[in-house]
């Protein structure tokens, strides 16, 4: 790998924290970020920092912002300027707060709160806000109880619930993502589980349209963009593996074509596509490293199946552009700025 002309990773600022951070998110339209996690006493923490010339400035810090630790967060269903942060907690609570109000009055910042899952909410994603203008703003959550649920903040009941076959054998849902929301009717959910299952659910038809198993626990899934027809997806797992699926052509038995890559020599905890260029994505590893990849499309994305002659997808290739170890601890959260 020649990094002389590759994208460079330059550290602008770093800060020690007095809590365990689980998720970090840029507040849309600002140079401000929110960090969420759990305090030593088990409370949910919200910390807000603004970039400035000499590093960062702390605007808000509350070690007991929620009664239970915060595991995941998303601004995906928030309109530009609203600052509505959805948070999933250890106790199964899904809450939405206005971070603009939280600066001055924490008690009046809560906009929505519901008991969403039995046990911890491992992942939350939003759609219909700043990144996708089609359809109503919605949230999707995945929990330790094995359920995947879709929420509309105008009601306290889930609008869609995907339950495991048997609660006694339910597998943890570790990650969820919205995509395929290219008009006001179409929308899909991708969910990954601790046993390696990946499931694609079409919200319009209310059907699971594809499922596969990637052999190891799925730590993250992401569409390259939410507001286009499903194009490609990155799935990362335990045991140093990532897969990039071409989602344009689905074969009846072989499913979607994919290319696989080994990365970080440890668990690949996350993947995030660059908002400004959907062919660039970053992964974070258990070795404390960040990798930047570029996806290259094949000359032809569709071929003929060798046995039945049906259309089958052809996967492209993944090129490692740069790699850097930034921490002695695993990188479990990362967010690209949508405005820079």
VENDARA-V424638 format. One record per pair of residues at least 12 apart in sequence whose C-alpha atoms are under 7 Angstrom apart, sorted by the first residue. I is the first residue (numbers start at 0). J is the second residue. Records with the same first field share a line. If there is no record, write none. Layout:
I->J  J
//
This chain:
2->320  321
5->320  321
6->320  321
11->54
12->54  55
18->36  37  38  39
19->36  37  38
20->34  35  36  37
21->35  36  70  71  331  332
22->34  35  36  70  71  72  332
23->35  332  333  334
24->334
25->334  336
26->82
27->79  337
28->79  80  338
30->49  50
31->47  48  49  50
32->47  48  49
33->45  46  47  48
34->46  47
35->69
36->68  69  70
37->68  69
38->62
41->67  68
42->62  63  65  66  67  68
43->62  63  64  65  66  67  68  69
44->61  62  63  64  65  68  69
45->60  61  62  64
46->59  60  61
47->59  60
59->102
67->88  89  90
68->88  89
69->86  87  88  89
70->87  88  89  120  121
71->86  87  121  122  123
72->84  85  86  87  123
73->85  86  123  124  125
74->125
75->124  125  126  127  128  129  130
76->125  126  127  128  136  137  138
77->128  129
78->128  129
79->129
82->97  98  99
83->95  96  97  98
84->96  97  98
87->120  123
88->119  120
89->118  119  120
90->118  119
91->114  115  116  117  118  119  120
92->112  113  114  115  116
93->112  113  114  115
94->111  112  113
95->109  110  111  112
96->108  109  110
97->109  110
111->152
113->155
116->142  144
117->144
118->142  143  144
119->142  143
120->140  141  142  143
121->141  142  143  172  173  174
122->140  141  142  173  174  175
123->138  139  140  141  175
124->138  139  140  175  176  177
125->137  138  139  177
126->138  177
131->225  226
133->180  181  182  183
134->182  183  184
136->151
137->149  150  151
138->150  151
139->175
140->175
141->172  173  174  175
142->171  172  173
143->171  172
144->169  171
145->162  163  169  170  171  172
146->160  161  162  163  172
147->160  161  162
148->160  161
170->192  193  194
171->192  193
172->190  191  192  193
173->191  192  193  217  218
174->190  191  218  219  220
175->188  189  190  191  220
176->188  189  190  220  221
177->189  225
178->222  224  225  226  229
179->225  226  227  228  229
180->225  226  227  228
181->226  227  228
184->203
185->203
186->201  202  203
187->199  200  201  202
188->200  201
189->220
191->217  219  220
192->216  217
193->216  217
194->215  216
195->212  213  214  215  216  217
196->211  212  213
197->210  211  212
198->210  211
215->236  237
216->236  237
217->235  236  237
218->235  236  237  268  269
219->234  235  268  269  270
220->232  233  234  235
221->233  234  271
223->272  277
224->277
229->246  247
230->245  246  247
231->243  244  245  246
232->244  245  246
233->270
235->267  268  269  270
236->266  267  268
237->266  267
238->265  266
239->261  262  263  264  265  266  267
240->260  261  262  267
241->259  260  261
242->257  258  259  260
243->257  258  259
244->256  257  258  314
245->257  312  314
248->311  312
249->311  312
250->310  311
255->312
256->312  313  314
257->314
258->314  315  316
263->284  286  288
265->284  285  286
266->284  285
267->282  283  284  285
268->283  284  285  330  331
269->282  283  331  332
270->282  283
273->335
274->337
278->293  294
279->292  293  294
280->292  293
283->330  331
284->329  330
285->328  329  330
286->328  329
287->324  325  326  327  328  329  330
288->323  324  325  326  330
289->322  323  324
290->321  322  323
291->319  320  321  322
292->317  318  319  320
293->317  318  319  320
294->315  316  317  318
295->315  316  317
296->315  316
297->314  315
300->312  313  314
301->313
//
